[in-house]
Amino acid sequence: MLTALVDRLACPWCRAGSLEAIVEDGDADVIRRGVLHCGACGRSTEVLDGIWHALGPHRPRRNAAQLTNRVPVVSQLYEAVWRRRSLSLLSGRHFPVPEELSELATWLAPHPGQVVVDVGCSEGLYARRLARQGTLVLAVDHALGFLKAAQRRAAAAGVLIAPVQALAQHLPILDGAADAFAMGGSLNELGDQAEAATELGRVVRPGGRGFSMSLVRGSTARGRALQSGLGVQGIDFPTPEATEQLFTAAGFGVVARRRDRVVLRLDLERD
């Protein structure tokens, strides 16, 4: 799918948009092996086993949460074990994954030709749902294990996504080149949240949309104490107001908000 998106991508080194796909193994839909060569700075970034390695000079923060996400067994069990149950546990009500995906699709209205960046995609739960409607999805994560798992799950579901190894704070995408973004639960582990939100404001076109599901600060002393312990691992729980401020400062308007205990969902629109 990178071949269809190459005119929207930016060099992870110099951010120029003069990328040329040199395909060693692939077809019209998928580059399995090759490079994306930048005509501006002369650097090339590899595509290996269908994944674009686009970190460039950037590396993830090495806090406990980031390191855990790089452990292979985590990427194999995350969606099957934790993701299926987490919102029901955290929201205090029955909150199944199909309901979450329905909220995502209702707001983003996925359709053929739409370009969406799924930031912190993990195993590609959001990416698969969007791709089923013909959306071109750039599935971005820093953890290679998660990208491989997202790739496998997409193939099993019969959909195409474009896995990209990159950071939320340094997206290899041109200004205004995405129609929308999706972020499901990753905001809390990104590190510099403000920088990540600013990047989303840069790459989403005016009038484009965003959907964010994240966890906010607990309202009870017990809940805040638990979150404080997780904070040592690099997981941050801002207040709902601070979460909204991250996005409004980046140029998004909050169209709708839904909150169940610590689970906050925001429908956003780029100014």
TORROBA-394919 format. One record per atom (N, C-alpha, C): x negated, z, y negated. Coordinates in steps of 0.1 Angstrom, whole numbers, padded with zeros to 4 digits, always signed. Layout:
BEGIN
XZY ...
***
This chain:
BEGIN
-0008+0000+0012 +0000+0000+0000 -0009+0000-0013 -0021+0004-0012 -0030+0004-0023 -0031-0010-0030 -0030-0020-0022 -0031-0034-0027 -0020-0036-0037 -0008-0031-0035 +0004-0033-0044 +0002-0024-0056 -0006-0014-0056 -0007-0004-0067 -0020-0005-0075 -0029-0014-0070 -0043-0014-0076 -0043-0016-0091 -0033-0023-0097 -0033-0026-0111 -0028-0013-0119 -0024-0003-0112 -0020+0010-0118 -0030+0021-0116 -0041+0018-0109 -0051+0028-0106 -0062+0028-0116 -0069+0039-0117 -0080+0040-0126 -0093+0045-0118 -0104+0041-0122 -0117+0045-0116 -0118+0060-0117 -0121+0067-0107 -0122+0082-0108 -0135+0086-0115 -0144+0077-0118 -0156+0080-0125 -0154+0077-0140 -0150+0066-0144 -0149+0062-0158 -0135+0061-0163 -0125+0061-0155 -0111+0060-0158 -0107+0046-0163 -0115+0036-0161 -0112+0023-0165 -0102+0017-0154 -0094+0007-0158 -0085+0002-0149 -0089-0012-0143 -0101-0015-0143 -0106-0028-0138 -0110-0027-0124 -0101-0022-0115 -0105-0021-0101 -0102-0033-0093 -0111-0036-0084 -0109-0048-0075 -0109-0042-0060 -0099-0046-0053 -0099-0042-0039 -0107-0051-0030 -0117-0046-0023 -0125-0054-0014 -0122-0049+0000 -0114-0057+0007 -0108-0053+0020 -0117-0057+0032 -0122-0047+0040 -0129-0051+0052 -0120-0051+0064 -0110-0043+0064 -0100-0042+0075 -0087-0038+0069 -0077-0047+0071 -0064-0044+0065 -0055-0056+0065 -0043-0054+0058 -0034-0065+0057 -0027-0064+0043 -0016-0071+0042 -0010-0072+0029 -0004-0058+0025 -0001-0049+0034 +0004-0037+0031 -0006-0025+0031 -0016-0025+0039 -0024-0014+0041 -0039-0018+0041 -0047-0011+0033 -0062-0012+0034 -0066-0001+0043 -0071-0005+0055 -0076+0005+0064 -0090+0009+0061 -0098-0001+0057 -0112+0001+0054 -0116-0009+0043 -0123-0004+0033 -0128-0012+0022 -0132-0004+0011 -0133-0010-0001 -0137-0002-0013 -0128-0007-0025 -0127+0002-0035 -0121-0002-0047 -0133-0002-0057 -0136-0014-0062 -0148-0016-0071 -0144-0016-0085 -0151-0008-0094 -0148-0008-0108 -0157-0018-0115 -0150-0027-0122 -0158-0037-0130 -0164-0032-0142 -0159-0020-0147 -0164-0014-0159 -0177-0006-0157 -0177+0003-0148 -0189+0011-0146 -0197+0007-0134 -0192-0002-0125 -0199-0007-0114 -0199+0001-0102 -0192+0013-0102 -0191+0021-0090 -0180+0017-0081 -0182+0020-0068 -0172+0018-0058 -0168+0031-0051 -0155+0031-0048 -0150+0043-0041 -0144+0037-0027 -0146+0045-0017 -0142+0040-0003 -0128+0043+0000 -0123+0034+0008 -0110+0035+0015 -0114+0036+0030 -0112+0047+0036 -0116+0049+0051 -0103+0054+0058 -0100+0047+0069 -0088+0050+0077 -0076+0051+0069 -0075+0042+0059 -0063+0041+0050 -0062+0051+0039 -0072+0060+0037 -0072+0070+0027 -0082+0066+0016 -0077+0066+0004 -0086+0063-0008 -0093+0076-0012 -0107+0076-0010 -0115+0088-0014 -0118+0087-0029 -0110+0093-0037 -0110+0091-0051 -0114+0104-0059 -0121+0113-0053 -0125+0125-0060 -0135+0122-0071 -0143+0111-0069 -0154+0108-0078 -0163+0120-0081 -0166+0123-0093 -0175+0134-0096 -0168+0148-0095 -0155+0148-0092 -0147+0161-0093 -0146+0167-0080 -0146+0181-0080 -0145+0188-0067 -0135+0200-0069 -0127+0203-0059 -0118+0214-0060 -0124+0228-0062 -0117+0237-0069 -0122+0250-0070 -0122+0256-0056 -0133+0264-0054 -0135+0270-0040 -0129+0284-0040 -0116+0286-0043 -0110+0299-0041 -0104+0299-0027 -0100+0311-0023 -0095+0312-0009 -0084+0303-0005 -0074+0301-0014 -0063+0292-0011 -0068+0277-0009 -0077+0273-0018 -0082+0259-0017 -0090+0257-0004 -0098+0267+0000 -0106+0266+0012 -0097+0266+0024 -0086+0275+0024 -0077+0276+0035 -0071+0262+0038 -0067+0255+0027 -0060+0242+0029 -0069+0232+0035 -0082+0234+0036 -0091+0225+0042 -0094+0227+0057 -0088+0238+0062 -0089+0241+0076 -0080+0233+0084 -0085+0225+0094 -0076+0215+0101 -0063+0221+0107 -0064+0233+0113 -0052+0239+0119 -0041+0241+0109 -0045+0244+0096 -0035+0247+0086 -0026+0234+0083 -0033+0222+0082 -0026+0210+0080 -0018+0206+0092 -0021+0211+0104 -0013+0208+0116 +0000+0216+0117 -0001+0228+0111 +0010+0238+0113 +0019+0240+0100 +0014+0236+0089 +0020+0240+0076 +0034+0236+0075 +0037+0223+0078 +0051+0219+0076 +0060+0224+0088 +0055+0223+0100 +0063+0227+0111 +0066+0242+0112 +0057+0250+0107 +0059+0265+0109 +0063+0271+0095 +0055+0269+0085 +0058+0276+0072 +0069+0269+0064 +0067+0256+0062 +0075+0249+0052 +0090+0249+0056 +0093+0248+0069 +0106+0248+0073 +0114+0261+0070 +0107+0272+0069 +0114+0285+0067 +0111+0291+0054 +0102+0286+0046 +0097+0294+0035 +0107+0296+0024 +0115+0285+0020 +0124+0287+0009 +0136+0297+0013 +0140+0297+0025 +0150+0306+0029 +0144+0321+0029 +0132+0323+0033 +0126+0336+0032 +0124+0340+0017 +0120+0331+0009 +0116+0335-0005 +0128+0335-0014 +0139+0327-0011 +0150+0327-0020 +0161+0337-0017 +0160+0343-0005 +0170+0353-0002 +0183+0347+0003 +0183+0334+0006 +0196+0328+0011 +0192+0317+0020 +0201+0311+0027 +0198+0300+0036 +0195+0288+0027 +0183+0283+0027 +0178+0272+0019 +0171+0262+0027 +0178+0253+0034 +0171+0244+0044 +0164+0233+0036 +0154+0227+0043 +0146+0216+0037 +0155+0204+0033 +0165+0200+0040 +0174+0189+0035 +0180+0192+0022 +0183+0204+0019 +0189+0207+0005 +0178+0205-0005 +0166+0209-0003 +0155+0207-0012 +0153+0192-0014 +0152+0185-0003 +0150+0170-0005 +0161+0163-0012 +0174+0168-0010 +0185+0163-0017 +0184+0165-0032 +0179+0177-0036 +0177+0179-0051 +0166+0169-0056 +0155+0168-0048 +0145+0158-0052 +0150+0144-0054 +0157+0139-0044 +0162+0125-0045 +0173+0124-0055 +0181+0134-0057 +0192+0132-0067 +0186+0130-0081 +0176+0137-0084 +0170+0136-0097 +0161+0124-0099 +0152+0122-0089 +0142+0111-0091 +0149+0097-0087 +0160+0097-0080 +0167+0085-0077 +0158+0074-0072 +0151+0077-0060 +0141+0067-0055 +0148+0054-0052 +0140+0043-0055 +0145+0029-0053 +0133+0020-0052 +0135+0008-0046 +0123-0001-0044 +0116-0005-0057 +0103-0004-0056 +0095-0008-0068 +0091+0004-0076 +0098+0015-0075 +0095+0027-0083 +0081+0033-0078 +0073+0037-0088 +0060+0043-0084 +0060+0058-0087 +0058+0066-0077 +0059+0081-0078 +0046+0086-0073 +0040+0096-0080 +0028+0103-0076 +0033+0117-0071 +0030+0119-0058 +0033+0132-0052 +0021+0140-0052 +0021+0150-0061 +0008+0158-0064 +0008+0170-0055 -0003+0172-0048 -0004+0183-0038 +0005+0180-0027 +0004+0168-0021 +0014+0163-0011 +0015+0171+0002 +0004+0178+0005 +0003+0185+0018 +0006+0175+0030 +0016+0177+0038 +0018+0168+0049 +0028+0157+0045 +0031+0155+0033 +0039+0144+0028 +0054+0145+0029 +0059+0157+0029 +0073+0160+0030 +0081+0152+0019 +0077+0154+0007 +0084+0146-0004 +0081+0131-0003 +0068+0128+0000 +0064+0114+0000 +0073+0106+0010 +0075+0111+0022 +0083+0104+0032 +0097+0102+0027 +0103+0113+0021 +0117+0111+0016 +0118+0100+0006 +0109+0100-0003 +0109+0090-0014 +0106+0076-0008 +0097+0075+0001 +0093+0062+0006 +0104+0055+0015 +0113+0063+0020 +0124+0058+0028 +0133+0049+0019 +0133+0051+0006 +0141+0044-0003 +0134+0032-0009 +0122+0029-0004 +0114+0018-0009 +0105+0022-0021 +0104+0035-0024 +0095+0039-0035 +0080+0037-0031 +0072+0034-0040 +0057+0033-0038 +0051+0046-0041 +0047+0054-0031 +0043+0067-0033 +0028+0069-0032 +0021+0074-0042 +0007+0078-0042 +0007+0093-0038 +0004+0095-0025 +0004+0109-0020 -0010+0115-0022 -0011+0124-0032 -0024+0130-0037 -0026+0144-0032 -0038+0146-0026 -0042+0160-0022 -0057+0160-0022 -0063+0172-0024 -0077+0173-0023 -0082+0175-0008 -0073+0180+0000 -0076+0183+0014 -0074+0171+0023 -0085+0167+0029 -0085+0155+0038 -0076+0157+0050 -0076+0169+0055 -0068+0172+0067 -0053+0170+0064 -0049+0175+0052 -0035+0173+0048 -0032+0158+0047 -0041+0150+0041 -0038+0136+0039 -0037+0129+0053 -0045+0132+0062 -0044+0126+0075 -0031+0130+0082 -0027+0143+0080 -0014+0147+0086 -0003+0139+0079 -0003+0138+0066 +0007+0130+0059 +0008+0116+0064 -0004+0110+0066 -0005+0096+0071 +0002+0095+0085 -0001+0105+0094 +0005+0105+0107 +0020+0107+0107 +0025+0116+0099 +0039+0118+0098 +0046+0106+0092 +0040+0100+0082 +0046+0088+0076 +0047+0077+0086 +0037+0075+0094 +0037+0064+0104 +0048+0067+0115 +0049+0080+0119 +0059+0084+0129 +0073+0082+0123 +0075+0083+0110 +0088+0081+0103 +0091+0066+0100 +0081+0058+0102 +0082+0044+0099 +0082+0040+0085 +0075+0048+0076 +0074+0045+0062 +0060+0044+0058 +0057+0037+0047 +0044+0036+0041 +0042+0045+0029 +0031+0051+0029 +0026+0059+0017 +0012+0055+0014 +0007+0058+0002 -0007+0056-0001 -0014+0069-0003 -0021+0074+0008 -0028+0087+0006 -0041+0086-0002 -0042+0095-0012 -0053+0095-0021 -0059+0109-0022 -0072+0110-0019 -0079+0123-0020 -0084+0124-0035 -0078+0133-0042 -0081+0135-0056 -0076+0149-0060 -0079+0152-0073 -0074+0165-0078 -0062+0163-0088 -0054+0173-0088 -0042+0172-0098 -0047+0171-0112 -0059+0177-0115 -0064+0177-0129 -0071+0164-0132 -0074+0156-0122 -0081+0143-0124 -0075+0132-0116 -0063+0128-0120 -0056+0117-0112 -0062+0104-0115 -0065+0096-0104 -0071+0082-0106 -0060+0072-0109 -0052+0074-0120 -0041+0066-0123 -0041+0063-0138 -0038+0051-0142 -0038+0047-0156 -0027+0055-0164 -0029+0055-0177 -0019+0062-0186 -0006+0055-0184 +0005+0063-0182 +0018+0058-0182 +0021+0048-0170 +0013+0049-0160 +0014+0039-0149 +0024+0044-0138 +0028+0056-0138 +0037+0062-0128 +0051+0063-0134 +0061+0060-0126 +0075+0062-0131 +0080+0076-0130 +0074+0084-0121 +0078+0097-0119 +0067+0105-0111 +0069+0118-0111 +0060+0126-0103 +0069+0136-0095 +0064+0141-0083 +0070+0151-0075 +0059+0161-0072 +0063+0174-0072 +0054+0185-0068 +0062+0196-0061 +0059+0198-0048 +0066+0207-0041 +0058+0219-0036 +0058+0230-0044 +0051+0242-0040 +0036+0242-0043 +0031+0232-0049 +0016+0231-0050 +0012+0237-0064 +0020+0238-0073 +0016+0243-0087 +0009+0256-0086 +0014+0265-0077 +0008+0278-0076 -0006+0279-0072 -0011+0268-0065 -0024+0268-0059 -0034+0259-0066 -0030+0252-0077 -0038+0242-0082 -0050+0246-0090 -0050+0259-0094 -0061+0263-0103 -0057+0262-0117 -0062+0253-0125 -0059+0251-0139 -0045+0244-0140 -0035+0251-0141 -0021+0246-0141 -0019+0238-0153 -0023+0242-0165 -0021+0235-0177 -0028+0222-0177 -0040+0221-0172 -0047+0208-0171 -0040+0199-0161 -0034+0204-0150 -0027+0195-0141 -0014+0190-0148 -0007+0199-0155 +0005+0194-0162 +0002+0184-0172 -0009+0186-0179 -0013+0176-0189 -0016+0162-0183 -0022+0162-0171 -0025+0150-0164 -0012+0143-0160 -0002+0151-0156 +0011+0145-0152 +0017+0139-0165 +0016+0145-0176 +0021+0139-0188 +0014+0127-0192 +0002+0126-0189 -0006+0113-0192 -0002+0102-0183 +0000+0104-0170 +0002+0093-0161 +0017+0089-0160 +0026+0097-0163 +0040+0094-0162 +0045+0087-0175 +0051+0075-0174 +0055+0068-0186 +0066+0075-0194 +0067+0072-0207 +0079+0077-0214 +0092+0074-0208 +0100+0084-0207 +0113+0082-0200 +0113+0084-0185 +0100+0085-0180 +0099+0088-0166 +0103+0102-0162 +0105+0105-0149 +0110+0118-0145 +0100+0126-0137 +0103+0138-0135 +0095+0147-0127 +0103+0157-0120 +0099+0161-0108 +0106+0172-0101 +0096+0182-0096 +0098+0194-0100 +0088+0205-0096 +0096+0216-0089 +0091+0220-0077 +0095+0232-0070 +0083+0241-0070 +0084+0253-0075 +0073+0262-0075 +0078+0277-0074 +0069+0286-0072 +0072+0300-0071 +0069+0307-0084 +0077+0316-0089 +0075+0323-0101 +0073+0338-0099 +0070+0345-0109 +0067+0359-0108 +0079+0367-0103 +0077+0376-0094 +0088+0384-0088 +0094+0393-0098 +0107+0396-0096 +0114+0405-0106 +0114+0419-0102 +0109+0422-0090 +0108+0436-0085 +0093+0441-0084 +0091+0454-0085 +0078+0459-0084 +0071+0456-0071 +0079+0457-0060 +0073+0453-0047 +0069+0439-0046 +0078+0430-0052 +0074+0416-0051 +0062+0413-0060 +0061+0419-0071 +0050+0416-0080 +0037+0422-0074 +0038+0433-0067 +0026+0439-0060 +0021+0429-0049 +0030+0423-0042 +0026+0413-0031 +0020+0401-0038 +0026+0396-0048 +0020+0385-0055 +0006+0388-0061 +0005+0400-0066 -0008+0404-0071 -0019+0403-0060 -0016+0407-0048 -0026+0405-0037 -0029+0391-0034 -0019+0382-0035 -0021+0368-0033 -0029+0362-0044 -0028+0368-0056 -0036+0363-0067 -0051+0363-0065 -0055+0373-0057 -0070+0374-0054 -0074+0361-0046 -0065+0355-0039 -0068+0343-0032 -0067+0330-0040 -0064+0332-0053 -0063+0320-0062 -0049+0314-0063 -0039+0322-0058 -0025+0317-0060 -0019+0324-0072 -0014+0316-0081 -0009+0322-0094 +0006+0321-0094 +0013+0331-0100 +0027+0331-0101 +0031+0333-0115 +0033+0323-0123 +0036+0324-0137 +0051+0328-0138 +0055+0333-0150 +0070+0335-0152 +0077+0322-0153 +0090+0322-0151 +0098+0310-0153 +0095+0303-0167 +0095+0312-0177 +0093+0307-0190 +0079+0300-0192 +0069+0306-0186 +0055+0301-0187 +0055+0288-0179 +0062+0287-0168 +0062+0275-0160 +0068+0263-0168 +0079+0266-0174 +0085+0255-0182 +0076+0251-0194 +0069+0261-0200 +0060+0258-0211 +0049+0249-0207 +0044+0251-0194 +0034+0242-0190 +0038+0227-0191 +0050+0224-0187 +0055+0211-0187 +0059+0206-0201 +0066+0215-0209 +0070+0210-0222 +0058+0207-0231 +0047+0215-0229 +0035+0213-0236 +0028+0200-0233 +0031+0195-0220 +0025+0182-0216 +0034+0170-0219 +0046+0173-0226 +0054+0162-0230 +0066+0159-0222 +0070+0169-0214 +0082+0168-0206 +0093+0177-0212 +0106+0172-0211 +0117+0180-0215 +0123+0185-0202 +0128+0197-0202 +0135+0203-0191 +0150+0200-0191 +0154+0191-0182 +0168+0186-0182 +0177+0196-0174 +0171+0202-0163 +0179+0212-0155 +0169+0221-0148 +0174+0233-0146 +0166+0243-0139 +0175+0251-0129 +0170+0254-0118 +0177+0261-0108 +0167+0272-0102 +0172+0284-0101 +0163+0294-0096 +0171+0303-0086 +0164+0305-0075 +0169+0315-0064 +0157+0324-0062 +0159+0336-0068 +0148+0346-0068 +0135+0340-0073 +0125+0339-0065 +0112+0334-0070 +0111+0319-0069 +0121+0312-0063 +0120+0297-0061 +0126+0290-0073 +0118+0283-0081 +0122+0276-0093 +0121+0261-0091 +0132+0254-0094 +0132+0240-0094 +0135+0235-0108 +0127+0225-0112 +0129+0219-0126 +0131+0204-0125 +0141+0199-0131 +0143+0184-0133 +0137+0181-0147 +0127+0173-0148 +0120+0170-0160 +0121+0155-0164 +0119+0153-0177 +0119+0139-0182 +0109+0138-0193 +0100+0128-0191 +0089+0125-0201 +0095+0121-0214 +0090+0127-0225 +0095+0124-0239 +0091+0109-0242 
***
